[in-house]
């Protein structure tokens, strides 16, 4: 018997193996083809083709028949796919509704409250199913905010045992959902009140406001509205805390066209619920509290020019909104809100989306003994800064006004006297407002943020503001001073008061000195506050 070489045996075995593999692939391909054919036949039976009768048939044009035939040949490979896509698009809604609602409710029963609220916004069918009382009662009984602050799912069977004496069919759909949400809102109010009461005030200014903002999950947003009613919401990008105010920054690459804008609103944003660590839950819905609203229809007439550099121009909308516009395109570059600490937490948490929180009216304390009641005992705390840089920070006490100095509806209180050189205060550093976006950054000279807080003789806040101001050259100085140098002035005014500041540039030390500061208070506000009649 002839012995076959080992190399030949290897070739035979390899050829047999390849033949078996090819047979296997042929069987696989044949099976896949039969399966696809059966599946397509089944779909054709389920979805009969709809024939639309032709009411007015137009005879074919012989000149274009050949072109149409060639075009139909070219598109013959893609037309069935388009038909299938059209059919699936029209049957998508019916396909979801063909699934038994019990199956959807079984799936929904394993979701947490946030996911249930999200599912309800998908379509109307899910919105109706997501209001099931049995599911929301399970959520309601499982979520104990005052104990665990965490959501633990319960099985539907366990809830049914607890509801042996309760008939959920008597309640309309969404009843327990509303009960649960109202409980969460009540718990949020209690938590916010706890945070507000924990804030310590020193001379009317919250001392630990940064901690309170973190505990409450408080952020700020701006909402732009245009002429068509469209709203554009911008979330805060950065925040900077100073001694008596904070600055919230909004910047981005996409902004609405400023020519079509009508209003801009500043809202405080807080979460609706807190988790088991008594910290705000970011995934929950938020509550808006309106702080201020500005009219943009007559922007250039209502705003105040602050300054500019080679990139942007700064405009101030009272109270405390800084709008930066690109000089070339006149579009929005960034927005900054300067918010004073006094009553900021209440304004940012206790209002609504459309209404500003209204504080209880001030009850004046009458005094018939003091003939100069309401004219003395004032304090002024002033802070000049830009970002983390502080130029001036000081408190001036025992400010008063004589009756003969009440003119033009204002009380005149001297803060820094020109003739008293001991009161003259230096402004540390080069005055400038620094800004930065994703693409550019710059510094606007002679511009800064000024915070002011006026306290009465009982150390209650009488007037406060935080606003951008600019340094202007004094054309004709009415004062005489020993130092030789160029004179400047800073001025701020609103309906309650006015501050005038005079500065002198000292060349020897290369810094500004405040040589005169005068505070003006409205007599109308003084009379309402103290119950007087000046």
LOKOL-799933 format. One record per residue: residue in one letter; x, y, z of N, C-alpha, C, O in turn. Coordinates in steps of 0.2 Angstrom, whole numbers, plus 5000, padded with zeros to 4 digits. Example, Ala and Ser with C-alpha at 12.3 -4.5 7.8 and 13.67 -1.06 7.14 Angstrom:
a506649725039506249785039506649845039507149835042 s506449895035506849955036506450005039506750065040 
***
This chain:
x500449945000500050005000500450065000500950075004 x500250114995500750174995500550225000499950235002 x501050245003501050295009500950365007501450385003 x500450405009500350475007500850515011500850505017 x501150555008501650605011501250645016500650665015 x501550675021501250715026501050785023500450805025 x501450805019501250875016500550865012500150915012 x500450805008499850795004499250785009498750815007 x499350755014498850745019498650815022498050825023 x499050855023498850925026498450965020498050995022 x498650955014498350995009497650965008497151005007 x497550895009496850865008496450895014495850905013 x496750895020496350915026496150985025495551005027 x496551025023496451095022495851105017495451155018 x495951075011495351075006494751055009494151085007 x494751005013494050975016493751025020493151045021 x494251055024494051105029493751165026493251195028 x494051195020493751255017493151235013492651275013 x493051175011492451155008491851155013491251175011 x492051125019491451125024491251195026490751215027 x491851245027491651315028491251345023490751385025 x491451335017491051365011490251335011489851375010 x490251275013489551245013489151275019488551295018 x489451285024489151325030488951395029488351415031 x489351435025489151495023488651495018488151545019 x488651455014488051445009487351435013486851465011 x487451385017486851375021486651435025486051445026 x487051465028486951525032486651585028486051615029 x486951595022486651645017485951625015485451665014 x485851555013485151535011484651545016484151565015 x484851525023484351535028484251605029483651625031 x484751655029484551725030484151755024483751795025 x484251725018483851755013483051725013482651765012 x483051665016482351635017481951675022481351695022 x482351695028482051735033481851805031481351825033 x482251835027482151905025481551905020481051945021 x481451845016480851845012480251835015479751865014 x480251785020479651775024479451835028478851855029 x479951875031479851935035479551985031479052025033 x479751995024479552045020478852025018478352075017 x478651965017477951945015477551955021476951975019 x477751945027477351955033477152035033476652045035 x477652075032477552145032477052165027476552215028 x477052135021476652155016475852135017475452175016 x475852075021475152055023474852105028474252125028 x475352125033475052175038474952245036474452275038 x475352265031475252335029475052335021475452335017 x474452325020474252325013474352395010474252445013 x474452395004474652455000474052494999473552464997 x474052555000473452604999473452624992473952654990 x472952624989472852644982472452704982471852704985 x472652764980472352824979472052834972472452834968 x471352834972471152844965471252914962471352964965 x471452904955471652964952470953004949470652974945 x470753054952470153094950470253124943469853124939 x470853154941470953184935471653154932472153184934 x471553104928472253084925472453124919472053134915 x473053134920473353174914473753134909474153084912 x473653134903473953094898474753104898474953154899 x475053044898475853054898476053094892475853094887 x476653134893476953174888477553124885477953104888 x477453114879477953064875478653094875479153054875 x478753164876479353194875479753174882480353174882 x479353174887479753164894479653084896479853074902 x479353044892479252974895479952944896480052904901 x480352944891481052914891481452944897481752904900 x481453004898481853034904481553004910481952994915 x480853004911480552974917480752904918480852884924 x480752864913480952794913481652794916481852754920 x482152824913482852824915482952844922483252824926 x482552904924482552924931482252874936482552864942 x481752834934481452784938481952724939481952694944 x482352714934482852654934483352674939483652634943 x483652744939484152764943483952764950484352754955 x483252774952483052784958482652724961482352724966 x482752664957482352604959482652574965482352544968 x483352584966483652554972483452594978483552564984 x483252654978483152694984482452704986482252724991 x482052694981481352714982480952664987480652694991 x481152594987480852554992481052574999480652575004 x481652605000481952625007481552685009481352695015 x481452735004481052795006480352775008480052805013 x480052725004479352705006479352675013478852685017 x479852635014479852605021479952655026479652645032 x480352705025480452755030479852795031479652815037 x479452805026478852845027478352805030477952835035 x478252735029477752695033477952695040477552695044 x478652685042478852675049478752745052478552745058 x478752805049478652865052477952875054477752895059 x477452855049476752865051476552805056476052825059 x476852755056476652705061477052705068476952655072 x477452755069477852755075477452765081477452735086 x476952815080476452825086476052765087475952755093 x475752735082475352685083475752625086475452585090 x476352615084476752565087476852565094476852515098 x476952635097477052635104476352625108476352595113 x475852645105475152635108474952565107474552535111 x475252525103475052455102475352415108475052355110 x475852435111476152395117475652405123475452465124 x475452355126474952365131475152415137475752415139 x474752455139474852505144475152475151475552505154 x474952415152475152375158475952365158476252375163 x476152355152476952345151477252415152477752415155 x477052465149477352535150477252555158477752575161 x476752535161476652555168477152515172477452535177 x477252455170477752415174478452445173478852445178 x478652465167479252505166479352565170479852585174 x478752605170478752665174478852665181479052705185 x478552605184478552595191479352585194479452595200 x479752575189480452565192480852635191481452635192 x480552685189480852755188480852795194480352785198 x481352835195481352885200480852945198480652955193 x480752995203480253045201480453095196480053115192 x481153105195481453145190481253115183481053145178 x481453045183481353015176480553015174480453015169 x480153005179479453005178479253075175478853075170 x479453125178479253195175479553205168479253235164 x480153175167480453175160480053135155479953155149 x479853075157479453035153478853065151478553065145 x478553105155477853135154477853185149477353205146 x478453215147478553265142478753235135478853275131 x478753175135478953145128478353155123478453185118 x477753125125477153135121476553135125476553125131 x475953145122475353145126475153075129474953065134 x475353025125475152955128475552935134475352915139 x476252955134476652945140476452995145476452975151 x476253055143475953105149475353075152475353085159 x474953045149474353015153474552955157474352945163 x475052915154475252855158475652875164475552845169 x476052925163476452945169476152975175476452995180 x475452985174475053015179474752965184474252975187 x474952905183474552845186474652855194475152865196 x474052845197474052855204474452805208474752825213 x474452745206474752695209475452705209475852695215 x475752725204476552735204476652795208477152795212 x476352845208476452905212476352895219476652935223 x475852855221475752845228476352805230476552815236 x476652755226477252725228477852775229478252765234 x477852815225478352875226478252915232478752925236 x477652925233477452975239477652935245477852965250 x477452875246477552835252478352815253478552805259 x478652815248479352795248479852855249480352845252 x479652915247480052975248479853015254479353045255 x480353015259480253045266480753095266481253085269 x480653165264481153215264481453225271482053245272 x481053225276481253245283481653185286481953195292 x481753125283482053075286482653055282483253065284 x482553025276483152995272483353045266483953035264 x482953085264483053125258483253085252483553115247 x483153025252483352985246482652945244482252925248 x482652925237482052895234482252825234482752805231 x481852775237481952705237481252675234480752685236 x481352635228480752615225480452555229480752515232 x479752555229479352505232479052465226478852495221 x478952405227478552365222477852385222477552405227 x477452375216476752395216476352345220475852365223 x476552285221476252235225476252265233475752255236 x476752285235476852315242476352375243476052375248 x476352415238475852475238475152445238474752475242 x474952395234474352375234474052345241473552355243 x474552315245474352295251474252345256473852345260 x474652405255474552455260473852495258473552525262 x473652485252473052525250472452475250471952485246 x472452435255471852385255471152425256470652405254 x471252475260470652515262470552575258470152615259 x470952585253470952645249470852625241471152585239 x470352665238470252645231470552705227470252755227 x471052685223471352735219470952755213471052815210 x470452715212470052735206469652795207469352825203 x469552805214469152865215469452935214469152985213 x470152935214470552995212470652995205470752945201 x470653065203470753075196471553065194471953075199 x471753045188472453035187472853095188472653155186 x473353085191473853145193473753165200474053215202 x473253135204473053165210473753155215473953205218 x473953095215474553085220475153115217475653135221 x475253125211475753165208475753235210476253265212 x475153275210475153335213475253345220475553385223 x475053295224475153285231475953285233476153315237 x476253245229476953235230477353295228477753325232 x477153335223477553395221477353445226477853485227 x476753455228476653505233477053495240477253545243 x477153435241477553415247478253435246478553465251 x478453425240479153445239479253525239479753545241 x478753555236478753635236478753655244479153705245 x478353625248478353645255478953635258479253675262 x479253575257479953555260480453605257480953625261 x480453625251480953675248480853745252481353775254 x480253765253480153825257480453825264480753875266 x480353765267480653765274481353765274481753795278 x481653725269482353725268482653795267483153815270 x482353835262482653895261482553945267483053985268 x482053935271481953975277482453965282482754005285 x482653895282483153875287483853915285484253935289 x483953915278484653945276484654015277485154045279 x484054045276484054125277484054145284484454195286 x483854105289483854115296484554105298484854135303 x484954055295485654045297486154095295486754095297 x485954145290486354195288486454245293485954275296 x487054265295487254315300487354375297487754385292 x487054435299487154495297487554545301487454545307 x488054575298488454625301488354695298488554705292 x488054735302487854805300487454805293487554835289 x486954755293486454745288486754705282486354705277 x487354685282487654645277487754575279488054565284 x487454525275487554455276488354435276488754455272 x488554405282489254385283489454325279490054315277 x489054275279489154215276488754195270488454135269 x488654245266488254235260488454185255488054155252 x489154175254489454125250489254055252489054015247 x489254045258489053975261488253965260488053915258 x487854015261487154015260487053995252486553955251 x487354035248487254025241487453945239487053915235 x487953925242488153855240487653805243487453755240 x487353815249486953765252486253765249485953715248 x486053825246485353825243485453805236484853805232 x486053805233486053785226485853845221485653835216 x485953905224485653965220486153985215486753985216 x485853995209486254015203485754075200485254085202 x486054105195485654165192485654155184486154125181 x485154175181485054165174484754235171484454265174 x484954245165484654305161484154275156484354225152 x483654305155483154285149483054345145482754395147 x483154335138483054385133482454365130482254305128 x482054415128481354415125481454455118481654515119 x481254425113481254465106480554485104480054475108 x480554525099479854545096479354495095478754505095 x479654435093479154375091478954335097478554285096 x479154355103478954315109479454265111479354225116 x479954255107480454195108480854215114481154275115 x481054165119481454175125482054145124482054085122 x482654175126483254145126483554145133483654205136 x483654085136483954085143484654075143484954025140 x485054115147485754105147485954085155485754125159 x486254035156486454015162487154045164487554065160 x487254055171487854095173488454055171488453995172 x489054085169489654055168490154065173490554025174 x490054115177490554135182490254175187489754215186 x490554175194490254215199490854235203491354205204 x490854305205491454325209491154365216490754405215 x491354345222491154375228491654425230492254415230 x491354485232491754535235491454545242491154505245 x491654605245491454625252490754625253490454595258 x490454665249489754685250489254665244488654685244 x489554635239489154615233489454565229490054535231 x489154535224489354485220489254505213488754535211 x489654475208489554485201489454425197489854375198 x488954415194488754355190488954375183488754425180 x489254325179489454335172489154285168489054225169 x488854315162488654275157488954285151489054345148 x489254235148489654245141489554185137489454125140 x489654195131489554135126489654155119489854215118 x489654105114489754125107489154135103489154165098 x488554115106487954125103487454165107487254145112 x487254225104486854275108486254295103486354295097 x485654315106485154335101485354405098485754445101 x485054425093485154485090484854545094484254545096 x485354585096485154645100484554685097484254715101 x484554695091484054735088483354715088482954755088 x483254645089482654615090482354605097481854585098 x482854625102482654615109482154665111482254725110 x481754645116481254695119481454705126481454755129 x481554645130481654645137482254595139482354545135 x482554605145482954555148482854555155482754605158 x482754495158482554475165483154445168483554405165 x483254455174483754425179483354385184482954415188 x483454315184483154275189483654235193484154225191 x483454225199483754185204483454115203482854105202 x483854065202483653995201483853945206484453945208 x483353915209483553865215483153795213482653795210 x483453745215483153675214482553665218482453695223 x482153625216481453605220481553565225481153565230 x482153525226482153475231482953465233483353485229 x483053445239483753435241483753355243483253325244 x484353335242484453255242484653235250484553275254 x484853175251484953155257485453185261485453185267 x485953215258486453255261486253325263486653375264 x485653345262485353415263485753465258485853515260 x485853435252486153485247485753485241485353435240 x485753535237485353545232485453485226485953475225 x484853465224484953415218484853445212484353475210 x485353445208485453475201484953445196484753485191 x484753385197484353355191483653365192483253345188 x483453395197482753415198482553475195482953515193 x481853485194481653545191481853605195481953605201 x481953665192482153725196481553775197481053775193 x481653825202481153875203481453945201482053955203 x481153985198481354055196481054105200480454105202 x481454155202481254215206481554275202482154285202 x481054315200481254375196481654425201481354445206 x482154455199482554505202482454575199482354615203 x482554575193482554635189482354625182482454575179 x482054675179481854675172481954735169481854795171 x482254735163482554795159482254795152482154745149 x482054855150481754875143482354885139482754935140 x482354845133482954855128482654885122483054895117 x482054905121481854935115482155005114482255025108 x482255045119482655105118483255105122483355145127 x483755055120484355045124484755105124484955125130 x484955135119485455185119485155255123485555285125 x484455255123484255315127484155305134484255345138 x484055245136483955225143484655205147484655205153 x485155185143485755155146486255215148486155275145 x486755205152487255245153487955225151488155165152 x488355265147488955245144489455235150489555285154 x489855185150490355175156491055185153491455215156 x491255145147491855155145491955105139491455065137 x492555095136492655055130493455045130493855085132 x493554985126494254975124494254965117493754975113 x494754925114494754915107494254865104494154855098 x493954825109493554765107492854785109492354775105 x492654805115491954815117491854885120492254925121 x491154895121490954955123490454935129489954895128 x490554965135490154945141489554995142489655055141 x488954965143488355005144488054985151488054925152 x487755035155487455015161486755025161486455075159 x486354975163485654975164485454975171485654925174 x485155025174485055025181484454985182483954985179 x484454945188485054945193485454885192485254825192 x486154895191486654845191486754795186487054745187 x486554815180486654765174487154795169487054855167 x487654765168488254785163488154745157488254685157 x488054785151487954755145488554775141488654835139 x488954725138489554735134489354715127489154665125 x489554765122489354755115490054755111490454805112 x490054715106490654715102490654785098490054795095 x491154815097491154875094491054875086490754915083 x491354815083491254805076490554785074490254815069 x490254735077489654705075489054735079488454725077 x489154775085488654795089488154735092487554745092 x488454685093488154625096488354615103488854645105 x488054575107488154565114488854525114488954465111 x489254545119489854505120489854475127490054415127 x489654505132489454475138489054515142488954575141 x488754485148488254525152488554505159488754455161 x488554565163488754555170488254585175487954645173 x487954555180487554585185487854595191488154545194 x487854655194488154665200487654675206487254715205 x487654625210487054625215487354635222487754595224 x487054685226487254695232486954645237486454615236 x487354625242487154575247486454585251486154535253 x486354645252485754665256485054635253484954665247 x484754595256484054565254484154525247483654515244 x484754505245484854475239484554405239484254375234 x484654365245484454295245483654295245483354255242 x483354345248482654345248482354355241481854325239 x482654405238482454425231482554365226482254355221 x483154325227483354265223482954205224482954155220 x482554195230482254135231481554135233481154085232 x481254195235480554195237480054225232479454225233 x480354255226479954275221479654225217479754165218 x479354245211479054205206479454215199479854265199 x479254185194479554195188479354255185479754285180 x478754285187478554345183478554405188478454465186 x478554395195478454445200479054445204479354395206 x479254515206479854525211479554515218478954535219 x479954485222479654475229479554545233480054585232 x479054555236478854615239478954605247478654565250 x479354645249479554645256479054685260478654725258 x478954665267478454705271478654775271479254795272 x478154815271478354895272478654915278478554885283 x479054965278479454985283478955025288478655075285 x478955015294478555055299478955105302479455085306 x478855165301479355215304479255225312478655215314 x479755235315479755245322479755325324480255355322 x479255345326479155415327479555445333479655405338 x479755505333480155535339479955605339480155645334 x479655625344479455695344479855745349479755805349 x480355705352480855745356481455775352481555835353 x481755735348482355755344482055805338481755785334 x482255865338482055915333482455895326482255915321 x483055865327483355845321483355775319483855745317 x482755745321482755675320482755655313482355685309 x483155605311483255585304483755625300483855615294 x484155675304484655705300485355685302485855715300 x485355645307486055625310486155555311485655515311 x486755535313486855465315486855415309486855355309 x487055435303487055395297487755365296488255395299 x487855305293488455275291488455255284487955245281 x489055265281489155245274489755205274490355215276 x489555145271490155095269490155095261489655075258 x490755105259490955115252491455065250491955055253 x491355035244491854985242491954995234491454985231 x492555005232492755015225493154955223493654945226 x492954915218493354855216493254835209492754865205 x493554785206493554755200493754685200494354675200 x493254645200493454575201493754555208493454575213 x494354525208494654515215495054575217495354575223 x495154625213495554685215495154735219494654755216 x495354765225495054815228495354875228495954875230 x495054935226495354995226495255035232495755075234 x494655035235494555065241493955035245493455005242 x494055025251493554995256493555035263494055025266 x493055065264493055105271492355115273491855115269 x492255135280491655145283491755215286492255225290 x491255255285491255325288490655335292490055325290 x490755355298490155355303490055425305490355475303 x489455435309489255495312489155545307489355605307 x488855535301488655575296488055615298487555585300 x487955685296487455725298487255775293487755785289 x486755805293486555865289486155915293485655895297 x486355975292486056035295485356045291485356035285 x484956075294484256095291484356145285484056145280 x484856185286484956235281485356205274485356235269 x485556145275485856115269485356065265485556035261 x484756065267484256035264483956075258483656125259 x484156055252484056095246483856045240484155995240 x483456075236483256035230482955965231483055925227 x482655955237482455885238482955835241482755775241 x483555855243484055815245484355835252484355895253 x484555795256484955805262485655795260485855755256 x486055845262486855845260487255825266487255865271 x487555775265488055745271488755745268488855705263 x489155775272489855775270490255715273490255705279 x490555675268490855615270491655625271491955615276 x491955655266492655675266492655745264492455765259 x492955785269492955855268493555875264494155845265 x493555925260494155955256494655985261495255975259 x494456015266494956055270495256005275495756025279 x494955945276495255905281495655855278495455805275 x496355865278496755815274496855755277497055705274 x496655745284496755675287496155635284496255565285 x495655655282495155615279495255595272494955545269 x495755625268495855605261496155535261496555515265 x495855495256495955425256496255415249496055435244 x496855365249497155345242496755295239496455255242 x496755295233496455235229497055195226497455215222 x497055135229497655085228497555055221497055025219 x498155055217498155025210497855065205497555125206 x498055045199497755075193497055055191496854995191 x496655105191495855095190495755065183495955095178 x495455005183495254975177494754915178494754885183 x494354905173493854845173494154795168494154805162 x494254735171494554685167493954635165493554625169 x493954605159493454565157493854505153494354515150 x493454455152493754395148493154355146492654335149 x493254335139492754285136493154225134493754215135 x492754185130493054125127493554145122494054105120 x493554195119493954215113494454275114494954275112 x494154325118494554385119494554405127494154375131 x494954455128495054475135495354545134495654565129 x495154595139495354655139495354695146495054665151 x495454755146495454795152495254865150495554905146 x494654895153494354955151494655005157494454995163 x495055055155495355095160494855145163494355165159 x494955165169494555215172493755195173493355235173 x493655125174493055105175493055045181493655015181 x492555045185492655005191491854985193491455015191 x491854945199491254935202491254965209491654955213 x490655005210490655035217490055015220489455015218 x490154985227489654965231489555015237490055045239 x488955035239488755085244488255055248487755025246 x488255065255487755045259487755105265488155115268 x487155135265486955185270486555155276485955125274 x486755165282486355145288486155205292486455255292 x485555195295485255245299485555245306486055205307 x485355285310485555285317485455225321485855205326 x484955185319484855115322485255055318485154995320 x485655075314486055035309485654985305485754925304 x485055015303484654975298484855005291484955065290 x484854955286485054985279484455035277483855015276 x484755085275484255145272484355145265483855155261 x484955135262485055135255485655095253486155105256 x485555065247486155025245486155015238485555015235 x486755005235486754995227487454955226487954965230 x487454925220488054905217488054915210487554885206 x488454955207488454975200489054995197489555015201 x489154985191489755005187489855085187489255115185 x490355115188490455185187491155195183491555155182 x491255255181491755275177492055345180491755385183 x492755345179493155405181493155455175493355445170 x492955515177492855565171493355625173493455645179 x493655655168494055715169493655775171493155795168 x493855815176493455875178493755935174494355945174 x493255955170493456015166493656075169494156115168 x493256095174493356155178493256135185492656135188 x493756125189493756105196493556165200493856225199 x493056155204492856215209493256215215493056255220 x493656165216494056165223494756185222495056175216 x495056205227495756215227496156165232495856145237 x496656145230497056095234497756105233498056125228 x498156085238498856095238499256055233499756075230 x499055995232499355945227499255975220498655995219 x499755975216499655995209499555925205499955885206 x498955925202498855865198498155875194497755925196 x498055825190497355835186496855805191496955755194 x496255835190495655815195495155775191495055785185 x494855735194494355685191493755685196493755705202 x493155655193492655645198492255585196492255555190 x491955555201491455495200490755515203490755545208 x490255495199489555515201489155455200489155425195 x488655445205488155395204487555425207487555455212 x486955415204486355435206485755395204485755365199 x485255385209484655355207484055385211484155445213 x483455355212482955395214482955405222482555445225 x483455365225483455375233484055425235483955455240 x484555425231485155465233485655475228485555455222 x486255505230486755525225487355525229487455545234 x487955505225488655515228489055545223489055535217 x489355605226489855635222490555635225490655645231 x491055605221491755595223492255635219492155635213 x492655675222493155715218493855675220494055665225 x494255665215494955635215495455685212495355725207 x496055675214496655715212497155655210497355615214 x497455665204498055625202498655655205498855705203 x499055615209499655635212500255605208500355545208 x500655645205501155625200501755585204502055535202 x501855615210502455595214502355515216502755475215 x501755505218501655435220501255395215501155335216 x501055425210500655395204500055355207499955295205 x499655395210499055365212498455415213498655475214 x497855395214497355445215497155455222497255405226 x496955515224496755525231496055555231495955605227 x495655525235494955555236495055615241495155605246 x494855675238494955735242494255765244494255805248 x493755735241493055765243492555715241492555685236 x492055695246491555655245490955675248490955695254 x490355685245489755705247489155655246489155635240 x488755645251488255595250487555645250487455685255 x487155625246486455665245485955605246485955555243 x485455625251484855575252484255615250484155665252 x483755575247483155605245482755625252482655575256 x482455685252482055705258481355665258481055645263 x481155645252480555605252480655535255480255515259 x481255505254481355435257481455445264481255405268 x481855505266481955515273481255525277481155495283 x480855565274480155575278479755505278479455495283 x479755465273479455405274479755355279479455315282 x480455355279480755315284480755335291480655285295 x480755395292480755415299480055455301479955465307 x479555455297478955495298479055565300478655595304 x479455595296479655665297479355705291478955685287 x479455775292479155815286479655875285479555935286 x480255855282480755905280480555925273480955965270 
***
